Amino acid sequence: MKPLAWMAWTWHTGAFFIFIAVCLITMFVWEMIKPGGDPRVGVLGLDTTRGDRLFISLLGSAYIHVAWLGLTDLPLWWGSVVCGFFALAVFRWV
């Protein structure tokens, strides 16, 4: 019997959760190597830390994917590319 088979996960779902875990581990290691808890003010006028920007980029990416599914017939991986650019913009300017 496969582990977690009762959850009916596809490889896409597993890859998504592995990506989230890798993001969190990377943020932890980054913080240990170069502490950067000082918030910075971005284009939205919010004080954000690295963790805040990660959360904003993940949440925004979820909305982009849902909108992509609902509004276009294009392949979803194109929406993932858009999300990649969105995350880069969030970490750069927010």
Backbone hydrogen bonds in HBPLUS format (Angstrom, degrees):
<---DONOR---> <-ACCEPTOR-->    atom                        ^
c    i                          cat <-CA-CA->   ^        H-A-AA   ^      H-
h    n   atom  resd res      DA  || num        DHA   H-A  angle D-A-AA Bond
n    s   type  num  typ     dist DA aas  dist angle  dist       angle   num
A0005-ALA N   A0002-LYS O   3.29 MM   3  5.36 150.0  2.38 128.3 123.1     1
A0007-MET N   A0004-LEU O   3.06 MM   3  5.55 159.8  2.10 111.8 118.2     2
A0008-ALA N   A0005-ALA O   3.07 MM   3  5.40 160.8  2.11 111.5 117.5     3
A0014-GLY N   A0010-THR O   3.17 MM   4  6.50 164.8  2.20 151.8 155.5     4
A0015-ALA N   A0011-TRP O   2.87 MM   4  6.00 156.9  1.92 143.9 150.3     5
A0016-PHE N   A0012-HIS O   2.94 MM   4  6.17 150.3  2.03 143.6 151.6     6
A0017-PHE N   A0013-THR O   3.11 MM   4  6.44 163.2  2.14 153.9 156.4     7
A0018-ILE N   A0014-GLY O   2.93 MM   4  6.11 151.7  2.01 147.6 156.4     8
A0019-PHE N   A0015-ALA O   2.86 MM   4  6.00 152.2  1.93 144.0 151.6     9
A0020-ILE N   A0016-PHE O   3.03 MM   4  6.38 155.2  2.10 148.0 154.2    10
A0021-ALA N   A0017-PHE O   3.02 MM   4  6.22 161.0  2.06 144.0 149.0    11
A0022-VAL N   A0018-ILE O   2.87 MM   4  6.10 157.4  1.92 150.4 156.8    12
A0023-CYS N   A0019-PHE O   2.88 MM   4  6.13 155.1  1.94 149.1 156.0    13
A0024-LEU N   A0020-ILE O   3.00 MM   4  6.30 162.0  2.03 152.9 156.8    14
A0025-ILE N   A0021-ALA O   2.93 MM   4  6.15 162.5  1.96 151.7 156.7    15
A0026-THR N   A0022-VAL O   2.84 MM   4  5.92 160.0  1.88 148.2 154.3    16
A0027-MET N   A0023-CYS O   2.91 MM   4  6.11 157.5  1.96 148.9 155.0    17
A0028-PHE N   A0024-LEU O   2.99 MM   4  6.19 152.9  2.06 144.0 151.5    18
A0029-VAL N   A0025-ILE O   2.92 MM   4  6.19 166.7  1.94 155.6 158.2    19
A0030-TRP N   A0026-THR O   2.85 MM   4  5.96 162.5  1.88 150.0 155.7    20
A0031-GLU N   A0027-MET O   2.94 MM   4  6.06 153.8  2.01 142.4 149.1    21
A0032-MET N   A0028-PHE O   2.99 MM   4  6.29 147.2  2.10 145.3 154.5    22
A0033-ILE N   A0029-VAL O   2.90 MM   4  6.14 157.6  1.95 154.9 160.7    23
A0034-LYS N   A0030-TRP O   2.85 MM   4  5.84 168.4  1.86 151.6 155.7    24
A0040-ARG N   A0048-THR O   2.98 MM   8  5.54 159.6  2.03 143.0 144.2    25
A0048-THR N   A0040-ARG O   2.98 MM   8  5.54 166.6  1.99 145.1 145.7    26
A0042-GLY N   A0046-LEU O   3.33 MM   4  5.98 151.5  2.42 148.4 152.4    27
A0045-GLY N   A0042-GLY O   3.03 MM   3  5.36 159.0  2.08 109.9 116.6    28
A0043-VAL N   A0093-TRP O   2.84 MM  50  5.89 157.6  1.89 156.5 163.2    29
A0053-ARG N   A0049-THR O   2.99 MM   4  6.30 159.2  2.04 152.9 158.4    30
A0054-LEU N   A0050-ARG O   2.90 MM   4  6.19 150.1  1.99 148.8 157.6    31
A0055-PHE N   A0051-GLY O   2.96 MM   4  6.20 162.9  1.99 149.1 153.3    32
A0056-ILE N   A0052-ASP O   2.87 MM   4  6.13 162.8  1.90 152.4 157.3    33
A0057-SER N   A0053-ARG O   2.93 MM   4  6.04 157.5  1.98 142.9 149.2    34
A0058-LEU N   A0054-LEU O   2.92 MM   4  6.14 157.2  1.97 152.0 158.1    35
A0059-LEU N   A0055-PHE O   2.89 MM   4  6.02 167.0  1.91 154.7 158.6    36
A0060-GLY N   A0056-ILE O   2.86 MM   4  5.87 162.0  1.89 146.0 152.0    37
A0061-SER N   A0057-SER O   2.93 MM   4  5.92 147.9  2.04 135.5 144.5    38
A0062-ALA N   A0058-LEU O   3.03 MM   4  6.30 146.6  2.15 141.9 150.1    39
A0063-TYR N   A0059-LEU O   3.17 MM   4  6.56 157.2  2.23 147.7 152.9    40
A0064-ILE N   A0060-GLY O   2.86 MM   4  6.15 154.0  1.93 147.9 156.0    41
A0065-HIS N   A0061-SER O   2.93 MM   4  6.12 160.3  1.96 147.8 152.4    42
A0066-VAL N   A0062-ALA O   3.02 MM   4  6.28 161.6  2.05 149.3 154.2    43
A0067-ALA N   A0063-TYR O   2.90 MM   4  6.06 166.3  1.92 151.1 155.1    44
A0068-TRP N   A0064-ILE O   2.80 MM   4  5.93 152.9  1.87 146.0 154.6    45
A0069-LEU N   A0065-HIS O   2.93 MM   4  6.18 160.5  1.97 150.6 154.7    46
A0070-GLY N   A0066-VAL O   2.99 MM   4  6.20 153.4  2.06 146.5 154.1    47
A0071-LEU N   A0067-ALA O   2.80 MM   4  5.75 145.8  1.92 152.4 159.8    48
A0072-THR N   A0068-TRP O   3.09 MM   4  5.55 148.9  2.19 141.7 144.7    49
A0078-TRP N   A0075-PRO O   3.19 MM   3  5.87 149.7  2.29 113.9 121.1    50
A0079-GLY N   A0076-LEU O   2.89 MM   3  5.09 121.5  2.23 101.7 117.0    51
A0080-SER N   A0076-LEU O   3.05 MM   4  6.50 141.7  2.20 143.3 155.0    52
A0081-VAL N   A0077-TRP O   3.04 MM   4  6.37 141.9  2.19 139.1 148.3    53
A0082-VAL N   A0078-TRP O   3.06 MM   4  6.44 155.7  2.12 145.8 151.9    54
A0083-CYS N   A0079-GLY O   2.91 MM   4  6.20 150.7  1.99 142.6 151.0    55
A0084-GLY N   A0080-SER O   2.93 MM   4  6.23 143.2  2.07 140.6 150.3    56
A0084-GLY N   A0081-VAL O   3.11 MM   3  5.00 119.5  2.49  92.0 107.0    57
A0085-PHE N   A0081-VAL O   3.12 MM   4  6.52 157.4  2.17 151.9 156.3    58
A0086-PHE N   A0082-VAL O   2.88 MM   4  6.16 151.7  1.96 146.3 155.5    59
A0087-ALA N   A0083-CYS O   2.84 MM   4  6.06 158.4  1.88 150.0 154.6    60
A0088-LEU N   A0084-GLY O   3.04 MM   4  6.31 157.8  2.09 146.2 152.2    61
A0089-ALA N   A0085-PHE O   2.95 MM   4  6.18 157.1  2.00 146.9 153.2    62
A0090-VAL N   A0086-PHE O   2.88 MM   4  6.16 155.2  1.94 150.6 157.8    63
A0091-PHE N   A0087-ALA O   2.97 MM   4  6.21 166.7  1.99 153.9 156.5    64
A0092-ARG N   A0088-LEU O   2.99 MM   4  6.09 136.1  2.18 139.0 151.3    65
A0093-TRP N   A0089-ALA O   2.77 MM   4  5.77 173.5  1.78 158.0 159.7    66
A0094-VAL N   A0090-VAL O   3.04 MM   4  4.86 149.7  2.13 124.5 132.1    67
